[in-house]
Amino acid sequence: MRKRHGSYGFDAPWALAGLLFGAVVLVALAVVSFALDIVAAGIAFLFGGLYTLASAASYLYTTRRGKFAVWAGELRRLEGHERLLDLGCGRGAVLLMAAEHLPKGRATGVDLWRAKDQSGNAEAVTRANAAAEGVADRVELVTGDLRDLPFGDAAFDVVVSSMAIHNIADAEGRAQAVREAHRVLRPGGLLLVADFRHTPDYEELLRGLGVVDVRRRDAGWRFWYGGPWFATWLLEARKPA
């Protein structure tokens, strides 16, 4: 994986801030407990603080490097001519890596550009990142809702999404986003979704739509948002030809 030149922020920055704040509070409580000679409490608070700090380190690694490494491996299968759509592209972490593999293709990103999902999330930032990575000429950005994509049927050879669909609050909304991804994917096309919640539901829905070539797998420690209890799962599917 080559060095990234864009600015990609932090995924769900409030969650990372919460882990760091929790670690500081627990360590402070440990210090107070030891000062008051309450050794058992001090040891417990210290352990909790170090544990929370390790979780924050895992989260920070994933959002700044780990997810890039995982997606770099997944995107190597691109042949270079595909039309690719990134659902919830944010600042372009996955979109722009994909574009690097598409010298004769096109990468389209769609998002609502909400800062609570990713720090500094804005279309202008993504455009600047595309220029920094040298792929602006093969990237298109569209403002749109994943539940009602502004594209025709079978418009894309590949549809990807990373940590985006779970941001839709209701189950029916998430189901509609998956149905839309299936609709805009051409027969024989590839769908790749990374998420840490609801992937069994996505798989069940796709099978209900007639997709039989589906598999769900653990993305590994590089995609942990704090630890194995917040592991990311990769859902891979081929639309029937």
C-alpha positions in Angstrom: 0.0 0.0 0.0 1.5 3.3 -1.1 1.5 6.4 1.2 -1.7 8.4 1.1 -1.4 12.1 0.3 -4.9 13.2 1.1 -6.5 14.2 4.4 -8.9 11.6 5.6 -9.8 12.6 9.2 -11.2 10.2 11.8 -14.1 7.9 11.6 -16.9 8.7 14.2 -14.5 11.2 16.0 -16.9 11.4 19.0 -16.3 7.7 19.7 -12.5 8.1 19.7 -12.8 11.1 21.9 -14.9 9.2 24.3 -12.3 6.4 24.6 -9.5 8.9 25.3 -11.6 10.8 27.8 -12.5 7.5 29.6 -8.9 6.4 29.8 -7.9 9.8 31.3 -10.7 9.6 33.9 -9.8 6.1 34.9 -6.1 6.8 35.3 -7.0 9.9 37.3 -9.2 7.8 39.6 -6.3 5.3 40.0 -4.0 8.1 41.1 -6.5 9.4 43.6 -7.1 5.9 44.9 -3.4 5.1 45.4 -3.0 8.5 47.1 -5.8 7.6 49.5 -4.2 4.2 50.0 -7.1 2.4 48.5 -4.9 -0.1 46.7 -7.5 -2.5 45.3 -9.5 0.3 43.8 -6.4 1.9 42.4 -5.3 -1.3 40.7 -8.8 -1.8 39.2 -9.0 1.8 37.9 -5.4 1.6 36.5 -6.2 -1.7 34.7 -9.4 -0.1 33.3 -7.6 3.0 32.2 -4.8 1.0 30.4 -7.4 -1.3 28.8 -9.4 1.7 27.6 -6.2 3.4 26.3 -5.4 0.2 24.3 -8.9 0.3 22.8 -8.3 3.9 21.8 -5.0 2.9 20.2 -6.7 0.2 18.2 -9.4 2.6 17.1 -6.8 5.2 16.1 -4.8 2.6 14.1 -7.8 1.4 12.2 -9.1 4.8 11.2 -5.7 6.1 10.2 -4.0 3.0 8.7 -5.6 -0.4 9.2 -8.7 0.1 7.1 -6.6 1.4 4.2 -4.5 -1.8 4.3 -7.6 -4.0 4.3 -9.2 -2.2 1.4 -5.9 -2.0 -0.5 -6.0 -5.8 -0.5 -9.6 -6.0 -1.6 -9.3 -3.6 -4.4 -6.4 -5.4 -6.1 -9.0 -7.5 -8.0 -10.0 -4.5 -10.1 -9.0 -4.9 -13.7 -8.8 -1.2 -14.6 -11.9 -0.6 -16.8 -14.7 -0.8 -14.3 -17.4 1.7 -13.3 -17.3 1.7 -9.5 -19.6 3.3 -7.0 -18.7 4.0 -3.4 -21.7 4.3 -1.1 -21.1 6.8 1.7 -17.6 7.7 0.4 -16.9 10.4 3.0 -13.5 12.0 2.4 -12.6 9.3 -0.2 -10.5 6.8 1.7 -11.8 3.8 -0.3 -13.0 5.8 -3.4 -9.7 7.2 -4.2 -7.7 4.0 -3.7 -10.2 2.4 -6.1 -9.7 5.2 -8.6 -5.9 4.4 -8.6 -6.8 1.0 -10.0 -9.1 2.4 -12.7 -7.0 4.1 -15.4 -9.6 3.2 -18.0 -12.6 3.3 -15.6 -14.5 5.7 -13.4 -15.1 5.9 -9.7 -18.2 7.6 -8.4 -18.7 8.5 -4.7 -22.1 9.4 -3.2 -22.6 10.8 0.3 -24.6 13.2 2.4 -21.4 14.7 3.8 -22.2 14.6 7.6 -19.4 15.6 10.0 -20.6 13.3 12.8 -19.8 10.3 10.7 -16.3 11.4 9.8 -14.4 14.5 11.0 -14.2 17.3 8.4 -16.6 15.4 6.1 -17.3 17.7 3.1 -17.4 17.3 -0.6 -14.8 20.0 -1.1 -12.4 18.0 1.1 -12.9 14.9 -1.0 -12.3 16.8 -4.2 -9.1 18.2 -2.7 -8.1 14.6 -1.7 -8.7 13.4 -5.2 -6.4 16.0 -6.6 -3.8 15.2 -4.0 -3.9 11.5 -4.9 -3.7 12.4 -8.6 -7.0 10.8 -9.6 -9.3 13.8 -9.9 -9.8 13.1 -13.6 -11.4 9.7 -13.0 -13.5 10.6 -9.9 -17.1 11.9 -9.8 -18.8 13.1 -6.5 -22.6 13.1 -6.1 -24.7 14.3 -3.1 -27.3 11.7 -2.5 -29.2 9.4 -0.1 -28.1 5.8 -0.1 -31.8 4.8 0.1 -32.6 6.6 -3.2 -29.6 6.5 -5.4 -29.7 8.9 -8.4 -28.4 6.3 -10.9 -30.1 4.0 -13.4 -30.4 0.3 -13.1 -27.2 -1.8 -13.7 -25.1 1.4 -13.9 -22.0 0.0 -12.2 -19.7 -3.0 -12.4 -18.6 -2.7 -8.8 -20.3 -1.2 -5.7 -18.4 -0.8 -2.5 -19.2 0.7 0.9 -17.1 1.1 4.1 -18.7 1.8 7.5 -21.6 3.7 6.0 -24.8 1.7 5.8 -25.1 1.3 9.6 -25.4 5.0 9.9 -28.9 4.7 8.6 -30.9 4.5 11.9 -33.8 2.3 10.9 -33.7 -1.3 9.7 -36.0 -0.6 6.7 -33.8 2.3 5.6 -30.7 0.0 5.7 -32.6 -2.6 3.8 -33.5 -0.1 1.2 -29.9 1.0 0.8 -28.9 -2.6 0.2 -31.7 -3.0 -2.3 -30.5 0.2 -4.1 -26.9 -1.1 -4.2 -28.3 -4.3 -5.8 -30.4 -2.3 -8.3 -27.5 -0.2 -9.6 -25.1 -3.1 -9.9 -24.9 -4.8 -13.3 -25.6 -8.6 -13.7 -22.3 -10.3 -12.8 -21.1 -7.3 -10.9 -19.3 -7.3 -7.5 -20.6 -5.9 -4.2 -18.2 -5.3 -1.3 -19.6 -3.9 2.0 -17.5 -3.4 5.2 -19.5 -2.8 8.3 -19.3 -3.7 12.0 -23.1 -4.0 12.5 -26.0 -5.6 10.6 -24.0 -7.5 8.0 -26.0 -10.8 8.6 -29.1 -8.7 7.8 -27.5 -7.5 4.6 -26.6 -11.0 3.6 -30.1 -12.4 4.3 -31.6 -9.6 2.2 -29.3 -10.2 -0.7 -30.1 -13.9 -0.7 -33.8 -12.9 -0.7 -33.1 -10.9 -3.8 -31.8 -14.0 -5.5 -28.0 -13.5 -4.9 -26.5 -16.9 -4.3 -22.8 -16.0 -4.5 -22.5 -14.3 -1.1 -20.0 -14.7 1.7 -19.4 -12.8 4.9 -16.0 -12.8 6.6 -14.1 -11.1 9.4 -11.9 -8.3 8.1 -9.3 -9.0 10.8 -7.5 -7.0 13.5 -6.6 -4.2 11.2 -10.3 -3.2 11.1 -11.0 -3.3 14.8 -12.6 -0.1 16.2 -11.2 -0.6 19.7 -11.0 -4.4 19.9 -12.5 -7.7 18.6 -15.9 -6.7 20.1 -16.0 -4.0 17.4 -14.7 -6.1 14.6 -15.5 -5.2 11.0 -17.1 -7.7 8.7 -16.7 -7.9 4.9 -19.7 -8.9 2.8 -18.9 -10.0 -0.7 -21.5 -10.8 -3.3 -21.9 -11.3 -7.0 -25.1 -10.3 -8.7 -26.4 -13.2 -10.9 -25.5 -12.7 -14.5 
